[in-house]
Amino acid sequence: MNDFLRTAPYQLLVMDARENSGRLSAQVRAMLGHDFRQGVPAFDTISQALSLSPPTLRRKLRREGTTFQALKDAARCEAARLALDRQDWSIETVALQLGFTDPSAFHRAFRKWTGQTPGQYRNARRRRGQ
């Protein structure tokens, strides 16, 4: 909880207030952030920070047409894409930065999210000149 709270103010400040203004899913996305080196904030931690019970948070996200898992996957996917643009980082380093302990798990997750392996994504970005 302390790790989450240490970065939460920054994440809330950088959240675009115009985008999805007032939507709970936007707040959850901001709380998830892009730094997953210490892992992903737990659902219970986020519900507690929002002063909502876990079932209430789940229900409200469902009303907005999403789930915590979908928001978490989108945040990690976006962070992965940004990290893969860093040519000085190996794919294994990117995996570790995203909190994956096994690079093969990162490969599987990235392929599920994008339909490409991290290497294919990086090569395509390089060919297009980013």
N, CA, C and O atoms as a GROMACS GRO file, in nm:
protein
  520
    1MET      N    1   0.082  -0.118   0.000
    1MET     CA    2   0.000   0.000   0.000
    1MET      C    3   0.087   0.125   0.000
    1MET      O    4   0.056   0.223  -0.068
    2ASN      N    5   0.197   0.123   0.076
    2ASN     CA    6   0.285   0.239   0.083
    2ASN      C    7   0.346   0.270  -0.053
    2ASN      O    8   0.355   0.386  -0.092
    3ASP      N    9   0.390   0.165  -0.126
    3ASP     CA   10   0.446   0.186  -0.260
    3ASP      C   11   0.343   0.251  -0.352
    3ASP      O   12   0.374   0.343  -0.427
    4PHE      N   13   0.221   0.203  -0.344
    4PHE     CA   14   0.114   0.258  -0.427
    4PHE      C   15   0.089   0.404  -0.391
    4PHE      O   16   0.081   0.489  -0.479
    5LEU      N   17   0.077   0.432  -0.263
    5LEU     CA   18   0.047   0.568  -0.219
    5LEU      C   19   0.161   0.665  -0.250
    5LEU      O   20   0.137   0.784  -0.270
    6ARG      N   21   0.284   0.616  -0.252
    6ARG     CA   22   0.398   0.701  -0.283
    6ARG      C   23   0.387   0.759  -0.424
    6ARG      O   24   0.425   0.874  -0.445
    7THR      N   25   0.337   0.683  -0.520
    7THR     CA   26   0.329   0.730  -0.659
    7THR      C   27   0.189   0.775  -0.698
    7THR      O   28   0.172   0.835  -0.805
    8ALA      N   29   0.088   0.750  -0.616
    8ALA     CA   30  -0.050   0.782  -0.653
    8ALA      C   31  -0.071   0.930  -0.683
    8ALA      O   32  -0.138   0.961  -0.782
    9PRO      N   33  -0.018   1.023  -0.603
    9PRO     CA   34  -0.044   1.165  -0.635
    9PRO      C   35   0.005   1.203  -0.775
    9PRO      O   36  -0.063   1.275  -0.847
   10TYR      N   37   0.124   1.155  -0.813
   10TYR     CA   38   0.176   1.186  -0.946
   10TYR      C   39   0.084   1.131  -1.054
   10TYR      O   40   0.051   1.200  -1.150
   11GLN      N   41   0.041   1.007  -1.036
   11GLN     CA   42  -0.043   0.944  -1.137
   11GLN      C   43  -0.175   1.017  -1.151
   11GLN      O   44  -0.228   1.029  -1.262
   12LEU      N   45  -0.230   1.065  -1.041
   12LEU     CA   46  -0.356   1.140  -1.048
   12LEU      C   47  -0.336   1.276  -1.111
   12LEU      O   48  -0.425   1.326  -1.180
   13LEU      N   49  -0.220   1.339  -1.090
   13LEU     CA   50  -0.193   1.470  -1.148
   13LEU      C   51  -0.175   1.464  -1.299
   13LEU      O   52  -0.218   1.554  -1.370
   14VAL      N   53  -0.111   1.357  -1.350
   14VAL     CA   54  -0.084   1.350  -1.493
   14VAL      C   55  -0.203   1.296  -1.571
   14VAL      O   56  -0.201   1.297  -1.694
   15MET      N   57  -0.305   1.249  -1.503
   15MET     CA   58  -0.423   1.198  -1.571
   15MET      C   59  -0.491   1.312  -1.645
   15MET      O   60  -0.514   1.418  -1.587
   16ASP      N   61  -0.522   1.292  -1.771
   16ASP     CA   62  -0.587   1.394  -1.852
   16ASP      C   63  -0.730   1.412  -1.802
   16ASP      O   64  -0.812   1.321  -1.814
   17ALA      N   65  -0.758   1.527  -1.745
   17ALA     CA   66  -0.890   1.552  -1.686
   17ALA      C   67  -1.000   1.554  -1.789
   17ALA      O   68  -1.115   1.523  -1.757
   18ARG      N   69  -0.967   1.590  -1.914
   18ARG     CA   70  -1.071   1.594  -2.018
   18ARG      C   71  -1.109   1.454  -2.065
   18ARG      O   72  -1.224   1.429  -2.099
   19GLU      N   73  -1.011   1.364  -2.066
   19GLU     CA   74  -1.037   1.229  -2.115
   19GLU      C   75  -1.115   1.150  -2.010
   19GLU      O   76  -1.068   1.132  -1.898
   20ASN      N   77  -1.231   1.104  -2.048
   20ASN     CA   78  -1.315   1.023  -1.958
   20ASN      C   79  -1.339   1.091  -1.824
   20ASN      O   80  -1.337   1.027  -1.719
   21SER      N   81  -1.362   1.220  -1.829
   21SER     CA   82  -1.379   1.299  -1.708
   21SER      C   83  -1.483   1.235  -1.616
   21SER      O   84  -1.596   1.206  -1.657
   22GLY      N   85  -1.442   1.212  -1.492
   22GLY     CA   86  -1.533   1.159  -1.393
   22GLY      C   87  -1.554   1.009  -1.400
   22GLY      O   88  -1.624   0.953  -1.316
   23ARG      N   89  -1.496   0.944  -1.496
   23ARG     CA   90  -1.515   0.800  -1.508
   23ARG      C   91  -1.424   0.727  -1.411
   23ARG      O   92  -1.306   0.760  -1.397
   24LEU      N   93  -1.479   0.630  -1.346
   24LEU     CA   94  -1.404   0.550  -1.250
   24LEU      C   95  -1.291   0.475  -1.320
   24LEU      O   96  -1.182   0.460  -1.264
   25SER      N   97  -1.317   0.427  -1.441
   25SER     CA   98  -1.213   0.353  -1.513
   25SER      C   99  -1.091   0.441  -1.539
   25SER      O  100  -0.978   0.391  -1.538
   26ALA      N  101  -1.111   0.570  -1.562
   26ALA     CA  102  -0.998   0.662  -1.582
   26ALA      C  103  -0.918   0.676  -1.453
   26ALA      O  104  -0.795   0.684  -1.456
   27GLN      N  105  -0.987   0.680  -1.341
   27GLN     CA  106  -0.918   0.689  -1.212
   27GLN      C  107  -0.835   0.563  -1.186
   27GLN      O  108  -0.721   0.570  -1.141
   28VAL      N  109  -0.894   0.447  -1.215
   28VAL     CA  110  -0.822   0.321  -1.195
   28VAL      C  111  -0.700   0.317  -1.287
   28VAL      O  112  -0.592   0.276  -1.245
   29ARG      N  113  -0.718   0.358  -1.413
   29ARG     CA  114  -0.604   0.360  -1.507
   29ARG      C  115  -0.492   0.448  -1.454
   29ARG      O  116  -0.375   0.411  -1.461
   30ALA      N  117  -0.528   0.564  -1.402
   30ALA     CA  118  -0.426   0.654  -1.347
   30ALA      C  119  -0.355   0.591  -1.227
   30ALA      O  120  -0.234   0.608  -1.210
   31MET      N  121  -0.430   0.520  -1.144
   31MET     CA  122  -0.370   0.456  -1.028
   31MET      C  123  -0.278   0.340  -1.067
   31MET      O  124  -0.178   0.314  -1.000
   32LEU      N  125  -0.312   0.273  -1.175
   32LEU     CA  126  -0.226   0.165  -1.223
   32LEU      C  127  -0.093   0.221  -1.272
   32LEU      O  128   0.012   0.161  -1.251
   33GLY      N  129  -0.098   0.336  -1.338
   33GLY     CA  130   0.024   0.400  -1.386
   33GLY      C  131   0.093   0.322  -1.495
   33GLY      O  132   0.030   0.246  -1.569
   34HIS      N  133   0.225   0.343  -1.504
   34HIS     CA  134   0.306   0.277  -1.608
   34HIS      C  135   0.432   0.213  -1.550
   34HIS      O  136   0.511   0.154  -1.624
   35ASP      N  137   0.451   0.224  -1.422
   35ASP     CA  138   0.571   0.168  -1.359
   35ASP      C  139   0.532   0.040  -1.286
   35ASP      O  140   0.472   0.044  -1.179
   36PHE      N  141   0.568  -0.071  -1.346
   36PHE     CA  142   0.527  -0.200  -1.290
   36PHE      C  143   0.645  -0.280  -1.234
   36PHE      O  144   0.634  -0.400  -1.212
   37ARG      N  145   0.758  -0.212  -1.210
   37ARG     CA  146   0.875  -0.283  -1.157
   37ARG      C  147   0.846  -0.348  -1.022
   37ARG      O  148   0.902  -0.453  -0.991
   38GLN      N  149   0.760  -0.286  -0.943
   38GLN     CA  150   0.725  -0.341  -0.812
   38GLN      C  151   0.596  -0.424  -0.818
   38GLN      O  152   0.540  -0.461  -0.715
   39GLY      N  153   0.551  -0.452  -0.938
   39GLY     CA  154   0.427  -0.527  -0.955
   39GLY      C  155   0.310  -0.435  -0.983
   39GLY      O  156   0.324  -0.312  -0.983
   40VAL      N  157   0.196  -0.494  -1.006
   40VAL     CA  158   0.074  -0.420  -1.035
   40VAL      C  159  -0.001  -0.399  -0.904
   40VAL      O  160  -0.015  -0.493  -0.826
   41PRO      N  161  -0.049  -0.277  -0.880
   41PRO     CA  162  -0.129  -0.258  -0.758
   41PRO      C  163  -0.246  -0.356  -0.754
   41PRO      O  164  -0.314  -0.378  -0.855
   42ALA      N  165  -0.270  -0.412  -0.640
   42ALA     CA  166  -0.376  -0.511  -0.624
   42ALA      C  167  -0.514  -0.445  -0.633
   42ALA      O  168  -0.530  -0.328  -0.600
   43PHE      N  169  -0.609  -0.522  -0.678
   43PHE     CA  170  -0.747  -0.475  -0.689
   43PHE      C  171  -0.797  -0.423  -0.555
   43PHE      O  172  -0.860  -0.317  -0.548
   44ASP      N  173  -0.769  -0.497  -0.447
   44ASP     CA  174  -0.814  -0.455  -0.314
   44ASP      C  175  -0.749  -0.323  -0.273
   44ASP      O  176  -0.813  -0.240  -0.208
   45THR      N  177  -0.624  -0.304  -0.310
   45THR     CA  178  -0.553  -0.180  -0.277
   45THR      C  179  -0.617  -0.062  -0.348
   45THR      O  180  -0.635   0.044  -0.289
   46ILE      N  181  -0.651  -0.081  -0.474
   46ILE     CA  182  -0.713   0.027  -0.551
   46ILE      C  183  -0.854   0.055  -0.500
   46ILE      O  184  -0.893   0.171  -0.488
   47SER      N  185  -0.931  -0.049  -0.471
   47SER     CA  186  -1.066  -0.026  -0.421
   47SER      C  187  -1.061   0.047  -0.287
   47SER      O  188  -1.144   0.134  -0.261
   48GLN      N  189  -0.965   0.012  -0.203
   48GLN     CA  190  -0.949   0.079  -0.074
   48GLN      C  191  -0.911   0.227  -0.095
   48GLN      O  192  -0.964   0.314  -0.026
   49ALA      N  193  -0.820   0.254  -0.188
   49ALA     CA  194  -0.778   0.392  -0.215
   49ALA      C  195  -0.894   0.476  -0.268
   49ALA      O  196  -0.898   0.597  -0.247
   50LEU      N  197  -0.987   0.412  -0.337
   50LEU     CA  198  -1.104   0.482  -0.392
   50LEU      C  199  -1.221   0.484  -0.293
   50LEU      O  200  -1.328   0.537  -0.323
   51SER      N  201  -1.200   0.427  -0.176
   51SER     CA  202  -1.304   0.418  -0.072
   51SER      C  203  -1.427   0.344  -0.121
   51SER      O  204  -1.541   0.383  -0.094
   52LEU      N  205  -1.402   0.237  -0.196
   52LEU     CA  206  -1.510   0.151  -0.246
   52LEU      C  207  -1.482   0.008  -0.204
   52LEU      O  208  -1.367  -0.033  -0.193
   53SER      N  209  -1.587  -0.068  -0.180
   53SER     CA  210  -1.568  -0.209  -0.153
   53SER      C  211  -1.532  -0.276  -0.286
   53SER      O  212  -1.572  -0.227  -0.392
   54PRO      N  213  -1.459  -0.386  -0.283
   54PRO     CA  214  -1.425  -0.456  -0.408
   54PRO      C  215  -1.548  -0.490  -0.494
   54PRO      O  216  -1.543  -0.469  -0.615
   55PRO      N  217  -1.658  -0.542  -0.435
   55PRO     CA  218  -1.775  -0.570  -0.520
   55PRO      C  219  -1.833  -0.443  -0.585
   55PRO      O  220  -1.880  -0.447  -0.699
   56THR      N  221  -1.831  -0.332  -0.513
   56THR     CA  222  -1.884  -0.207  -0.569
   56THR      C  223  -1.795  -0.159  -0.682
   56THR      O  224  -1.846  -0.117  -0.786
   57LEU      N  225  -1.664  -0.164  -0.663
   57LEU     CA  226  -1.573  -0.123  -0.770
   57LEU      C  227  -1.593  -0.212  -0.893
   57LEU      O  228  -1.600  -0.163  -1.006
   58ARG      N  229  -1.603  -0.341  -0.871
   58ARG     CA  230  -1.624  -0.435  -0.982
   58ARG      C  231  -1.754  -0.402  -1.057
   58ARG      O  232  -1.756  -0.399  -1.180
   59ARG      N  233  -1.860  -0.376  -0.984
   59ARG     CA  234  -1.989  -0.345  -1.043
   59ARG      C  235  -1.985  -0.213  -1.122
   59ARG      O  236  -2.039  -0.205  -1.232
   60LYS      N  237  -1.920  -0.111  -1.065
   60LYS     CA  238  -1.913   0.019  -1.133
   60LYS      C  239  -1.827   0.010  -1.260
   60LYS      O  240  -1.859   0.073  -1.361
   61LEU      N  241  -1.720  -0.064  -1.254
   61LEU     CA  242  -1.638  -0.082  -1.375
   61LEU      C  243  -1.718  -0.157  -1.482
   61LEU      O  244  -1.709  -0.124  -1.600
   62ARG      N  245  -1.794  -0.256  -1.440
   62ARG     CA  246  -1.876  -0.332  -1.535
   62ARG      C  247  -1.978  -0.240  -1.602
   62ARG      O  248  -2.003  -0.253  -1.722
   63ARG      N  249  -2.036  -0.147  -1.526
   63ARG     CA  250  -2.130  -0.050  -1.584
   63ARG      C  251  -2.063   0.039  -1.688
   63ARG      O  252  -2.128   0.084  -1.783
   64GLU      N  253  -1.933   0.064  -1.671
   64GLU     CA  254  -1.859   0.144  -1.768
   64GLU      C  255  -1.808   0.058  -1.884
   64GLU      O  256  -1.741   0.107  -1.975
   65GLY      N  257  -1.842  -0.071  -1.880
   65GLY     CA  258  -1.806  -0.160  -1.991
   65GLY      C  259  -1.665  -0.214  -1.984
   65GLY      O  260  -1.607  -0.247  -2.088
   66THR      N  261  -1.608  -0.223  -1.865
   66THR     CA  262  -1.472  -0.274  -1.854
   66THR      C  263  -1.457  -0.355  -1.726
   66THR      O  264  -1.550  -0.369  -1.647
   67THR      N  265  -1.338  -0.408  -1.708
   67THR     CA  266  -1.303  -0.484  -1.588
   67THR      C  267  -1.166  -0.438  -1.540
   67THR      O  268  -1.092  -0.374  -1.614
   68PHE      N  269  -1.134  -0.473  -1.417
   68PHE     CA  270  -1.001  -0.441  -1.365
   68PHE      C  271  -0.895  -0.510  -1.449
   68PHE      O  272  -0.792  -0.450  -1.481
   69GLN      N  273  -0.917  -0.634  -1.486
   69GLN     CA  274  -0.819  -0.708  -1.566
   69GLN      C  275  -0.797  -0.640  -1.700
   69GLN      O  276  -0.683  -0.631  -1.746
   70ALA      N  277  -0.902  -0.593  -1.765
   70ALA     CA  278  -0.888  -0.525  -1.894
   70ALA      C  279  -0.809  -0.396  -1.878
   70ALA      O  280  -0.725  -0.364  -1.962
   71LEU      N  281  -0.835  -0.321  -1.772
   71LEU     CA  282  -0.761  -0.197  -1.747
   71LEU      C  283  -0.614  -0.226  -1.717
   71LEU      O  284  -0.525  -0.155  -1.763
   72LYS      N  285  -0.591  -0.330  -1.639
   72LYS     CA  286  -0.454  -0.369  -1.605
   72LYS      C  287  -0.378  -0.413  -1.730
   72LYS      O  288  -0.264  -0.373  -1.751
   73ASP      N  289  -0.442  -0.494  -1.814
   73ASP     CA  290  -0.378  -0.538  -1.939
   73ASP      C  291  -0.348  -0.420  -2.031
   73ASP      O  292  -0.241  -0.413  -2.091
   74ALA      N  293  -0.442  -0.326  -2.041
   74ALA     CA  294  -0.421  -0.208  -2.127
   74ALA      C  295  -0.306  -0.123  -2.076
   74ALA      O  296  -0.225  -0.074  -2.154
   75ALA      N  297  -0.297  -0.106  -1.944
   75ALA     CA  298  -0.188  -0.027  -1.886
   75ALA      C  299  -0.054  -0.095  -1.910
   75ALA      O  300   0.043  -0.028  -1.946
   76ARG      N  301  -0.048  -0.224  -1.889
   76ARG     CA  302   0.079  -0.296  -1.910
   76ARG      C  303   0.116  -0.299  -2.058
   76ARG      O  304   0.234  -0.290  -2.092
   77CYS      N  305   0.017  -0.312  -2.145
   77CYS     CA  306   0.044  -0.312  -2.288
   77CYS      C  307   0.100  -0.177  -2.332
   77CYS      O  308   0.197  -0.171  -2.407
   78GLU      N  309   0.038  -0.069  -2.285
   78GLU     CA  310   0.087   0.064  -2.320
   78GLU      C  311   0.229   0.086  -2.268
   78GLU      O  312   0.314   0.140  -2.338
   79ALA      N  313   0.254   0.042  -2.144
   79ALA     CA  314   0.388   0.055  -2.087
   79ALA      C  315   0.488  -0.029  -2.166
   79ALA      O  316   0.602   0.013  -2.186
   80ALA      N  317   0.446  -0.147  -2.211
   80ALA     CA  318   0.534  -0.233  -2.289
   80ALA      C  319   0.568  -0.168  -2.423
   80ALA      O  320   0.684  -0.170  -2.465
   81ARG      N  321   0.470  -0.111  -2.488
   81ARG     CA  322   0.496  -0.044  -2.616
   81ARG      C  323   0.595   0.072  -2.599
   81ARG      O  324   0.687   0.088  -2.679
   82LEU      N  325   0.575   0.150  -2.495
   82LEU     CA  326   0.668   0.261  -2.469
   82LEU      C  327   0.809   0.210  -2.440
   82LEU      O  328   0.907   0.264  -2.490
   83ALA      N  329   0.817   0.105  -2.359
   83ALA     CA  330   0.948   0.051  -2.323
   83ALA      C  331   1.017  -0.013  -2.444
   83ALA      O  332   1.139  -0.004  -2.457
   84LEU      N  333   0.940  -0.077  -2.531
   84LEU     CA  334   1.000  -0.140  -2.649
   84LEU      C  335   1.056  -0.037  -2.747
   84LEU      O  336   1.140  -0.070  -2.830
   85ASP      N  337   1.009   0.086  -2.737
   85ASP     CA  338   1.065   0.192  -2.821
   85ASP      C  339   1.206   0.231  -2.778
   85ASP      O  340   1.279   0.295  -2.853
   86ARG      N  341   1.243   0.192  -2.657
   86ARG     CA  342   1.380   0.218  -2.610
   86ARG      C  343   1.471   0.112  -2.669
   86ARG      O  344   1.474  -0.002  -2.623
   87GLN      N  345   1.544   0.149  -2.769
   87GLN     CA  346   1.631   0.054  -2.839
   87GLN      C  347   1.748   0.006  -2.752
   87GLN      O  348   1.806  -0.099  -2.779
   88ASP      N  349   1.782   0.083  -2.649
   88ASP     CA  350   1.892   0.044  -2.562
   88ASP      C  351   1.852  -0.063  -2.460
   88ASP      O  352   1.938  -0.116  -2.390
   89TRP      N  353   1.724  -0.096  -2.452
   89TRP     CA  354   1.677  -0.201  -2.363
   89TRP      C  355   1.653  -0.329  -2.440
   89TRP      O  356   1.591  -0.328  -2.547
   90SER      N  357   1.702  -0.438  -2.387
   90SER     CA  358   1.670  -0.568  -2.446
   90SER      C  359   1.525  -0.603  -2.412
   90SER      O  360   1.465  -0.543  -2.323
   91ILE      N  361   1.472  -0.698  -2.483
   91ILE     CA  362   1.334  -0.742  -2.454
   91ILE      C  363   1.326  -0.801  -2.314
   91ILE      O  364   1.224  -0.786  -2.246
   92GLU      N  365   1.432  -0.867  -2.270
   92GLU     CA  366   1.434  -0.921  -2.134
   92GLU      C  367   1.430  -0.809  -2.030
   92GLU      O  368   1.364  -0.821  -1.927
   93THR      N  369   1.501  -0.699  -2.058
   93THR     CA  370   1.498  -0.584  -1.967
   93THR      C  371   1.358  -0.524  -1.963
   93THR      O  372   1.310  -0.487  -1.856
   94VAL      N  373   1.294  -0.513  -2.078
   94VAL     CA  374   1.157  -0.462  -2.084
   94VAL      C  375   1.066  -0.550  -1.998
   94VAL      O  376   0.985  -0.500  -1.920
   95ALA      N  377   1.080  -0.681  -2.013
   95ALA     CA  378   0.998  -0.775  -1.935
   95ALA      C  379   1.016  -0.751  -1.785
   95ALA      O  380   0.919  -0.747  -1.710
   96LEU      N  381   1.141  -0.735  -1.742
   96LEU     CA  382   1.168  -0.711  -1.599
   96LEU      C  383   1.110  -0.577  -1.553
   96LEU      O  384   1.057  -0.567  -1.443
   97GLN      N  385   1.120  -0.474  -1.638
   97GLN     CA  386   1.067  -0.343  -1.604
   97GLN      C  387   0.916  -0.346  -1.586
   97GLN      O  388   0.859  -0.266  -1.512
   98LEU      N  389   0.852  -0.440  -1.656
   98LEU     CA  390   0.706  -0.451  -1.647
   98LEU      C  391   0.661  -0.547  -1.538
   98LEU      O  392   0.542  -0.574  -1.523
   99GLY      N  393   0.757  -0.599  -1.462
   99GLY     CA  394   0.722  -0.685  -1.350
   99GLY      C  395   0.711  -0.832  -1.384
   99GLY      O  396   0.666  -0.912  -1.301
  100PHE      N  397   0.751  -0.871  -1.504
  100PHE     CA  398   0.751  -1.012  -1.542
  100PHE      C  399   0.882  -1.075  -1.494
  100PHE      O  400   0.989  -1.021  -1.521
  101THR      N  401   0.873  -1.186  -1.425
  101THR     CA  402   0.995  -1.253  -1.380
  101THR      C  403   1.048  -1.348  -1.486
  101THR      O  404   1.164  -1.389  -1.482
  102ASP      N  405   0.963  -1.383  -1.582
  102ASP     CA  406   1.002  -1.474  -1.688
  102ASP      C  407   0.976  -1.407  -1.822
  102ASP      O  408   0.861  -1.374  -1.853
  103PRO      N  409   1.081  -1.384  -1.904
  103PRO     CA  410   1.061  -1.319  -2.033
  103PRO      C  411   0.961  -1.392  -2.124
  103PRO      O  412   0.893  -1.328  -2.204
  104SER      N  413   0.952  -1.524  -2.112
  104SER     CA  414   0.857  -1.596  -2.197
  104SER      C  415   0.713  -1.562  -2.159
  104SER      O  416   0.625  -1.561  -2.246
  105ALA      N  417   0.688  -1.533  -2.032
  105ALA     CA  418   0.553  -1.491  -1.990
  105ALA      C  419   0.521  -1.354  -2.050
  105ALA      O  420   0.407  -1.329  -2.090
  106PHE      N  421   0.621  -1.266  -2.058
  106PHE     CA  422   0.602  -1.136  -2.122
  106PHE      C  423   0.571  -1.155  -2.270
  106PHE      O  424   0.481  -1.090  -2.323
  107HIS      N  425   0.646  -1.243  -2.337
  107HIS     CA  426   0.621  -1.269  -2.480
  107HIS      C  427   0.476  -1.315  -2.502
  107HIS      O  428   0.408  -1.266  -2.592
  108ARG      N  429   0.431  -1.410  -2.420
  108ARG     CA  430   0.294  -1.461  -2.434
  108ARG      C  431   0.191  -1.349  -2.410
  108ARG      O  432   0.096  -1.335  -2.486
  109ALA      N  433   0.212  -1.271  -2.304
  109ALA     CA  434   0.117  -1.164  -2.273
  109ALA      C  435   0.115  -1.059  -2.384
  109ALA      O  436   0.008  -1.014  -2.424
  110PHE      N  437   0.232  -1.020  -2.433
  110PHE     CA  438   0.238  -0.917  -2.537
  110PHE      C  439   0.171  -0.966  -2.665
  110PHE      O  440   0.101  -0.890  -2.732
  111ARG      N  441   0.193  -1.092  -2.698
  111ARG     CA  442   0.129  -1.148  -2.818
  111ARG      C  443  -0.023  -1.152  -2.801
  111ARG      O  444  -0.097  -1.125  -2.896
  112LYS      N  445  -0.069  -1.183  -2.682
  112LYS     CA  446  -0.213  -1.184  -2.653
  112LYS      C  447  -0.270  -1.042  -2.668
  112LYS      O  448  -0.379  -1.025  -2.723
  113TRP      N  449  -0.197  -0.942  -2.620
  113TRP     CA  450  -0.244  -0.804  -2.624
  113TRP      C  451  -0.244  -0.746  -2.765
  113TRP      O  452  -0.334  -0.672  -2.802
  114THR      N  453  -0.140  -0.780  -2.844
  114THR     CA  454  -0.119  -0.709  -2.971
  114THR      C  455  -0.125  -0.797  -3.095
  114THR      O  456  -0.137  -0.746  -3.206
  115GLY      N  457  -0.116  -0.928  -3.078
  115GLY     CA  458  -0.110  -1.017  -3.193
  115GLY      C  459   0.031  -1.028  -3.250
  115GLY      O  460   0.050  -1.095  -3.352
  116GLN      N  461   0.128  -0.964  -3.187
  116GLN     CA  462   0.267  -0.969  -3.231
  116GLN      C  463   0.356  -1.005  -3.113
  116GLN      O  464   0.320  -0.984  -2.997
  117THR      N  465   0.474  -1.060  -3.144
  117THR     CA  466   0.573  -1.078  -3.038
  117THR      C  467   0.639  -0.943  -3.013
  117THR      O  468   0.630  -0.854  -3.097
  118PRO      N  469   0.705  -0.927  -2.899
  118PRO     CA  470   0.775  -0.800  -2.875
  118PRO      C  471   0.878  -0.768  -2.983
  118PRO      O  472   0.893  -0.653  -3.023
  119GLY      N  473   0.949  -0.871  -3.031
  119GLY     CA  474   1.048  -0.850  -3.137
  119GLY      C  475   0.984  -0.804  -3.267
  119GLY      O  476   1.036  -0.715  -3.334
  120GLN      N  477   0.871  -0.863  -3.303
  120GLN     CA  478   0.800  -0.821  -3.424
  120GLN      C  479   0.753  -0.677  -3.412
  120GLN      O  480   0.764  -0.599  -3.506
  121TYR      N  481   0.700  -0.642  -3.296
  121TYR     CA  482   0.653  -0.506  -3.273
  121TYR      C  483   0.769  -0.408  -3.286
  121TYR      O  484   0.757  -0.305  -3.354
  122ARG      N  485   0.880  -0.439  -3.222
  122ARG     CA  486   0.996  -0.351  -3.224
  122ARG      C  487   1.050  -0.335  -3.367
  122ARG      O  488   1.082  -0.224  -3.409
  123ASN      N  489   1.059  -0.446  -3.441
  123ASN     CA  490   1.108  -0.440  -3.578
  123ASN      C  491   1.016  -0.358  -3.668
  123ASN      O  492   1.063  -0.282  -3.753
  124ALA      N  493   0.886  -0.374  -3.651
  124ALA     CA  494   0.790  -0.298  -3.731
  124ALA      C  495   0.803  -0.148  -3.701
  124ALA      O  496   0.797  -0.066  -3.793
  125ARG      N  497   0.819  -0.113  -3.575
  125ARG     CA  498   0.836   0.027  -3.536
  125ARG      C  499   0.966   0.083  -3.594
  125ARG      O  500   0.971   0.198  -3.637
  126ARG      N  501   1.069   0.002  -3.592
  126ARG     CA  502   1.198   0.046  -3.646
  126ARG      C  503   1.189   0.072  -3.795
  126ARG      O  504   1.243   0.170  -3.846
  127ARG      N  505   1.119  -0.017  -3.867
  127ARG     CA  506   1.103  -0.001  -4.013
  127ARG      C  507   1.023   0.124  -4.047
  127ARG      O  508   1.052   0.191  -4.146
  128ARG      N  509   0.923   0.155  -3.966
  128ARG     CA  510   0.840   0.274  -3.992
  128ARG      C  511   0.906   0.401  -3.943
  128ARG      O  512   0.856   0.511  -3.968
  129GLY      N  513   1.018   0.389  -3.873
  129GLY     CA  514   1.086   0.507  -3.821
  129GLY      C  515   1.017   0.564  -3.700
  129GLY      O  516   1.034   0.682  -3.667
  130GLN      N  517   0.939   0.482  -3.633
  130GLN     CA  518   0.863   0.517  -3.512
  130GLN      C  519   0.774   0.631  -3.544
  130GLN      O  520   0.700   0.678  -3.458
   0.00000   0.00000   0.00000
